[in-house]
Amino acid sequence: MKSRVVVITGGTSGIGRALCDCFAKANYQIVLAARSEDKLKKVQKELSLTGTQILVVKTDVRLEEDCKNLAAETINCYGQIDVLINNAGITWYESDNDGINISKQRDLINTNFFGTVNCTKHMLPHLLDTKGSLVGVCSIAGEVGLPNRSAYSSSKFAMNGFLSSLRVQHIKKGLHVLVVFSGYTSTNIRKSAIKDCNSSGFPPGYGGDVMESNMLSAEETARHIFNGVKYRKRALRPTFVGKVTVLLNKLIPHLNDRLLHKYYK
Ligand SMILES: NC(=O)c1ccc[n+]([C@@H]2O[C@H](COP(=O)([O-])OP(=O)(O)OC[C@H]3O[C@@H](n4cnc5c(N)ncnc54)[C@H](OP(=O)(O)O)[C@@H]3O)[C@@H](O)[C@H]2O)c1
């Protein structure tokens, strides 16, 4: 039997890198997309040593042409797409002093939202052919507004809306759509954002390595996502805090706003 094909964007680091290992163990053929060629080659080498079939395609998900090329190269190489995981993403924290930064708002929407739209546009016909899985690695910030993360929250709300709409649209065609409302997971994402921050002293409330050590590992989050694909789940909230946050937001929204301010700021 032909093994299934998974395309993972942002697969060179954090959750995406851990997803590669999960799908490789389940004998999937893997297609990996990210911007850094060096990092792509490193992961290709690591996975090839385990006998995994892996294609790497240098891709900037903000660019539709790159995503079209990613789909074409995947079909050229493997002839089908069974799972697309829209995982590539960035974050950013705005300080109260700096205020709203339009260029950062655009940057996050372009990567987190349009990155998902661009890849999905060019792979959806193939996913419909295989009755496959369309996945978005979203965030709790895509269900509740987190303080000082308006750019991140809006990009993830948009991603959630886009994927949820497609789920309903294609409900009779066998397409599986999974939105993953990830919670804090220890990866490079915050460190990359800090490098990029233009004001001193934030992200607000970020406790650095001590805080990272209390988060889920990338491997744990990836295992949840892998099982979500396997059992064709609709939505996932891998962290306990994430589950509670969303529940309180439904039950006691006014009080929850204050709790979010206390916990996340
Ligand atoms: N870690 C958390 O606490 C957390 C919580 C909730 C949700 N998430 C979501 O989980 C996803 C993965 O994040 P992570 O924490 O694993 O971050 P990470 O370790 O920083 O990895 C991000 C990956 O995305 C790639 N990437 C970034 N911009 C890209 C672009 N324009 N085109 C293609 N690839 C791009 C990076 O590679 P290049 O830079 O080489 O392109 C890298 O492989 C993100 O969507 C994030 O929002 C994370």
PDBQT file of the ligand as one rigid body, heavy atoms in Angstrom, charges set to zero:
ROOT
HETATM    1  N1  LIG A 301       4.949  27.756  20.943  1.00  0.00    +0.000 N 
HETATM    2  C1  LIG A 301       3.782  28.149  21.447  1.00  0.00    +0.000 C 
HETATM    3  O1  LIG A 301       3.647  28.454  22.659  1.00  0.00    +0.000 OA
HETATM    4  C2  LIG A 301       2.577  28.224  20.545  1.00  0.00    +0.000 A 
HETATM    5  C3  LIG A 301       1.316  28.395  21.144  1.00  0.00    +0.000 A 
HETATM    6  C4  LIG A 301       0.196  28.464  20.317  1.00  0.00    +0.000 A 
HETATM    7  C5  LIG A 301       0.333  28.337  18.940  1.00  0.00    +0.000 A 
HETATM    8  N2  LIG A 301       1.587  28.171  18.394  1.00  0.00    +0.000 N 
HETATM    9  C6  LIG A 301       1.672  28.087  16.929  1.00  0.00    +0.000 C 
HETATM   10  O2  LIG A 301       2.440  26.963  16.571  1.00  0.00    +0.000 OA
HETATM   11  C7  LIG A 301       3.028  27.177  15.278  1.00  0.00    +0.000 C 
HETATM   12  C8  LIG A 301       4.487  26.746  15.305  1.00  0.00    +0.000 C 
HETATM   13  O3  LIG A 301       5.185  27.594  16.186  1.00  0.00    +0.000 OA
HETATM   14  P1  LIG A 301       6.465  27.148  17.058  1.00  0.00    +0.000 P 
HETATM   15  O4  LIG A 301       6.168  27.569  18.437  1.00  0.00    +0.000 OA
HETATM   16  O5  LIG A 301       6.859  25.757  16.762  1.00  0.00    +0.000 OA
HETATM   17  O6  LIG A 301       7.531  28.217  16.471  1.00  0.00    +0.000 OA
HETATM   18  P2  LIG A 301       9.059  28.136  15.993  1.00  0.00    +0.000 P 
HETATM   19  O7  LIG A 301       9.822  27.132  16.795  1.00  0.00    +0.000 OA
HETATM   20  O8  LIG A 301       9.533  29.549  15.997  1.00  0.00    +0.000 OA
HETATM   21  O9  LIG A 301       8.941  27.597  14.486  1.00  0.00    +0.000 OA
HETATM   22  C9  LIG A 301       8.335  28.381  13.477  1.00  0.00    +0.000 C 
HETATM   23  C10 LIG A 301       8.533  27.691  12.128  1.00  0.00    +0.000 C 
HETATM   24  O10 LIG A 301       7.819  28.484  11.147  1.00  0.00    +0.000 OA
HETATM   25  C11 LIG A 301       8.699  28.777  10.058  1.00  0.00    +0.000 C 
HETATM   26  N3  LIG A 301       8.279  30.055   9.442  1.00  0.00    +0.000 N 
HETATM   27  C12 LIG A 301       8.151  31.280  10.022  1.00  0.00    +0.000 A 
HETATM   28  N4  LIG A 301       7.763  32.182   9.112  1.00  0.00    +0.000 NA
HETATM   29  C13 LIG A 301       7.633  31.516   7.922  1.00  0.00    +0.000 A 
HETATM   30  C14 LIG A 301       7.286  31.900   6.598  1.00  0.00    +0.000 A 
HETATM   31  N5  LIG A 301       6.982  33.179   6.284  1.00  0.00    +0.000 N 
HETATM   32  N6  LIG A 301       7.260  30.959   5.637  1.00  0.00    +0.000 NA
HETATM   33  C15 LIG A 301       7.558  29.665   5.924  1.00  0.00    +0.000 A 
HETATM   34  N7  LIG A 301       7.903  29.245   7.146  1.00  0.00    +0.000 NA
HETATM   35  C16 LIG A 301       7.950  30.155   8.139  1.00  0.00    +0.000 A 
HETATM   36  C17 LIG A 301      10.098  28.817  10.683  1.00  0.00    +0.000 C 
HETATM   37  O11 LIG A 301      11.133  28.560   9.726  1.00  0.00    +0.000 OA
HETATM   38  P3  LIG A 301      11.884  29.751   8.891  1.00  0.00    +0.000 P 
HETATM   39  O12 LIG A 301      12.066  30.885   9.853  1.00  0.00    +0.000 OA
HETATM   40  O13 LIG A 301      13.136  29.143   8.377  1.00  0.00    +0.000 OA
HETATM   41  O14 LIG A 301      10.952  30.092   7.776  1.00  0.00    +0.000 OA
HETATM   42  C18 LIG A 301       9.986  27.647  11.676  1.00  0.00    +0.000 C 
HETATM   43  O15 LIG A 301      10.225  26.418  11.001  1.00  0.00    +0.000 OA
HETATM   44  C19 LIG A 301       2.823  28.664  14.976  1.00  0.00    +0.000 C 
HETATM   45  O16 LIG A 301       1.775  28.825  14.041  1.00  0.00    +0.000 OA
HETATM   46  C20 LIG A 301       2.422  29.264  16.319  1.00  0.00    +0.000 C 
HETATM   47  O17 LIG A 301       1.614  30.404  16.194  1.00  0.00    +0.000 OA
HETATM   48  C21 LIG A 301       2.697  28.105  19.162  1.00  0.00    +0.000 A 
ENDROOT
TORSDOF 0
